Amino acid sequence: MTDTLTTITWLTEWDEAQRQARATKKPILIDVYQDNCGGCERLDTDTFGDPVIAAEISERFVPVKLHLHNDRAVVREWGLLWTPTVLFADRSGKIRYESVNFLPPEQFIDILDIGEARVAMRWRELEKAIQLLKDVEERHPDGPLTAEAMYWRGMAEYFLEKNNPAASKRVWDQIAERFPDSIWAKRQP
């Protein structure tokens, strides 16, 4: 991680974000906000204002801000109910992950990794996805997003090992042991 950048240069046009994502092969990070939204203000100030988060977003994503009402033509098809909502889209513009409401920088860094990993999985960049998801677990072994990261890692390992159920089971068994009450422990076949 670098923290040399302190601000994010946000695009405000969806079409331009898609063009840049295709050109750079980066995922798109979409911040959907509205006026008079306390969570939106906190996300902007506390999380996006954090130099580490700002650097990570600027380096790894094509960031775009869209207003829930003013950009309705784009946002409507995503069926959003709450702001802020941060979406992660691949370079074709398909949404691959969603995070609703404010999170502080300490947890949002995990959201960045999970969101980017979910995009990478859809583009068959499985080793990259696995590493991003392992980063969440290493950074916060007992964190609130760790079980989710492990779940998606199990799925990525399943695909990497040519649809081998034993690959996902190895990881999912760890979730059941470490996070038995989590929804991610219950989502196993």
C-alpha positions as CSV (number, residue, x, y, z in Angstrom):
1,M,0.0,0.0,0.0
2,T,1.1,3.5,-0.7
3,D,-0.2,6.7,0.8
4,T,1.4,9.3,-1.4
5,L,-1.9,10.5,-2.8
6,T,-4.2,12.3,-0.4
7,T,-7.3,12.9,-2.7
8,I,-9.3,10.9,-5.2
9,T,-10.0,12.4,-8.6
10,W,-13.6,11.3,-9.1
11,L,-15.1,11.0,-12.5
12,T,-18.8,12.0,-12.7
13,E,-19.8,10.4,-16.0
14,W,-20.5,6.7,-16.2
15,D,-19.6,6.4,-19.9
16,E,-16.2,8.0,-19.2
17,A,-15.6,5.6,-16.3
18,Q,-16.3,2.6,-18.5
19,R,-14.0,4.0,-21.3
20,Q,-11.2,4.4,-18.8
21,A,-11.8,1.0,-17.2
22,R,-11.5,-0.7,-20.6
23,A,-8.4,1.3,-21.5
24,T,-6.6,0.6,-18.1
25,K,-8.2,-2.8,-17.4
26,K,-9.0,-1.6,-13.9
27,P,-12.3,-2.2,-12.0
28,I,-14.7,0.6,-11.5
29,L,-15.4,1.8,-8.0
30,I,-18.8,3.6,-8.0
31,D,-19.9,5.8,-5.1
32,V,-23.6,6.4,-5.3
33,Y,-24.6,9.3,-3.0
34,Q,-27.4,11.8,-2.4
35,D,-27.7,15.2,-0.8
36,N,-28.4,15.5,3.0
37,C,-27.0,12.0,3.6
38,G,-25.0,11.6,6.8
39,G,-23.4,8.3,5.8
40,C,-22.4,9.9,2.4
41,E,-20.7,12.8,4.2
42,R,-18.9,10.5,6.6
43,L,-17.8,8.2,3.8
44,D,-16.4,11.3,1.9
45,T,-14.7,12.8,4.9
46,D,-13.6,9.9,7.1
47,T,-13.0,7.1,4.6
48,F,-12.3,8.6,1.2
49,G,-10.4,11.4,3.0
50,D,-8.1,8.9,4.5
51,P,-4.7,9.1,2.7
52,V,-4.2,5.3,2.5
53,I,-7.8,4.7,1.2
54,A,-7.4,7.6,-1.3
55,A,-4.2,6.2,-2.6
56,E,-5.5,2.6,-2.9
57,I,-8.6,3.8,-4.8
58,S,-6.6,6.1,-7.1
59,E,-4.1,3.3,-7.8
60,R,-6.3,0.3,-8.2
61,F,-9.7,1.6,-9.5
62,V,-11.4,4.0,-11.9
63,P,-13.4,6.0,-9.3
64,V,-16.8,7.5,-10.3
65,K,-19.3,9.4,-8.2
66,L,-23.0,9.2,-9.2
67,H,-25.9,11.0,-7.6
68,L,-28.8,8.7,-6.8
69,H,-31.3,11.2,-8.3
70,N,-29.4,13.3,-10.8
71,D,-27.8,10.3,-12.4
72,R,-31.1,8.3,-12.3
73,A,-30.8,7.1,-15.9
74,V,-27.7,5.1,-14.9
75,V,-28.4,4.3,-11.3
76,R,-32.0,3.1,-11.7
77,E,-31.1,-0.2,-13.3
78,W,-29.0,-1.1,-10.3
79,G,-32.1,-1.0,-8.0
80,L,-30.4,0.8,-5.1
81,L,-32.4,1.5,-2.0
82,W,-29.8,3.3,0.3
83,T,-27.0,5.7,0.1
84,P,-24.1,5.6,0.3
85,T,-23.7,2.5,-1.8
86,V,-20.3,1.6,-3.2
87,L,-20.4,-0.7,-6.1
88,F,-17.6,-2.5,-7.9
89,A,-18.0,-3.1,-11.6
90,D,-15.8,-4.8,-14.1
91,R,-14.5,-3.1,-17.2
92,S,-17.7,-4.1,-19.1
93,G,-19.7,-2.2,-16.6
94,K,-21.3,-5.2,-14.9
95,I,-21.7,-4.8,-11.1
96,R,-19.9,-7.6,-9.2
97,Y,-20.0,-6.4,-5.6
98,E,-21.9,-4.0,-3.4
99,S,-21.2,-2.4,-0.1
100,V,-24.0,-0.4,1.6
101,N,-23.6,2.5,4.0
102,F,-20.6,4.0,5.7
103,L,-17.6,2.1,6.9
104,P,-14.5,3.5,8.5
105,P,-11.1,3.2,6.7
106,E,-10.1,0.2,8.8
107,Q,-12.9,-1.9,7.4
108,F,-13.2,-0.2,4.0
109,I,-9.7,-1.4,3.0
110,D,-11.2,-4.9,3.3
111,I,-14.1,-3.9,1.1
112,L,-11.7,-2.7,-1.5
113,D,-9.9,-6.1,-1.5
114,I,-13.2,-8.1,-1.6
115,G,-14.7,-5.9,-4.3
116,E,-11.6,-6.1,-6.5
117,A,-11.4,-9.8,-5.9
118,R,-15.0,-10.3,-7.0
119,V,-14.3,-8.5,-10.2
120,A,-11.1,-10.5,-10.8
121,M,-13.0,-13.7,-10.3
122,R,-15.4,-12.9,-13.1
123,W,-12.4,-12.2,-15.4
124,R,-10.8,-15.5,-14.4
125,E,-8.0,-13.7,-12.6
126,L,-8.2,-16.3,-9.9
127,E,-4.7,-16.1,-8.4
128,K,-5.1,-12.3,-8.1
129,A,-8.5,-12.7,-6.4
130,I,-7.1,-15.3,-4.0
131,Q,-4.3,-13.1,-2.9
132,L,-6.6,-10.1,-2.4
133,L,-8.9,-12.2,-0.2
134,K,-5.9,-13.7,1.7
135,D,-4.8,-10.1,2.4
136,V,-8.1,-9.4,4.2
137,E,-7.6,-12.4,6.4
138,E,-4.0,-11.6,7.2
139,R,-4.8,-7.9,7.9
140,H,-7.8,-8.7,10.2
141,P,-7.8,-12.4,11.2
142,D,-10.9,-12.0,13.3
143,G,-12.4,-9.0,11.5
144,P,-16.0,-8.5,10.6
145,L,-15.3,-9.1,6.8
146,T,-12.9,-12.0,7.2
147,A,-15.4,-14.9,6.9
148,E,-16.9,-13.3,3.8
149,A,-13.4,-12.9,2.3
150,M,-12.6,-16.6,3.1
151,Y,-15.9,-17.7,1.5
152,W,-15.1,-16.0,-1.8
153,R,-11.5,-17.3,-1.6
154,G,-12.9,-20.9,-1.3
155,M,-14.9,-20.3,-4.4
156,A,-11.9,-18.8,-6.3
157,E,-9.8,-21.8,-5.3
158,Y,-12.5,-24.2,-6.5
159,F,-12.4,-22.6,-9.9
160,L,-8.6,-22.4,-10.0
161,E,-8.4,-26.1,-9.3
162,K,-10.7,-26.9,-12.2
163,N,-14.0,-27.1,-10.3
164,N,-12.6,-29.2,-7.5
165,P,-15.0,-29.3,-4.5
166,A,-12.2,-30.3,-2.2
167,A,-10.5,-26.9,-2.8
168,S,-13.5,-24.9,-1.6
169,K,-14.2,-27.3,1.2
170,R,-10.7,-26.8,2.7
171,V,-11.4,-23.1,3.1
172,W,-15.1,-23.4,4.0
173,D,-14.3,-25.9,6.8
174,Q,-12.0,-23.2,8.3
175,I,-14.9,-20.7,8.2
176,A,-17.2,-23.2,10.0
177,E,-14.5,-23.7,12.6
178,R,-13.5,-20.1,13.1
179,F,-16.8,-18.3,12.4
180,P,-19.5,-20.9,13.1
181,D,-22.2,-18.4,13.7
182,S,-21.6,-16.3,10.6
183,I,-23.9,-16.4,7.6
184,W,-20.8,-17.4,5.6
185,A,-20.5,-20.7,7.6
186,K,-24.2,-21.4,6.8
187,R,-23.8,-20.8,3.0
188,Q,-22.0,-24.1,2.4
189,P,-23.4,-27.0,0.5
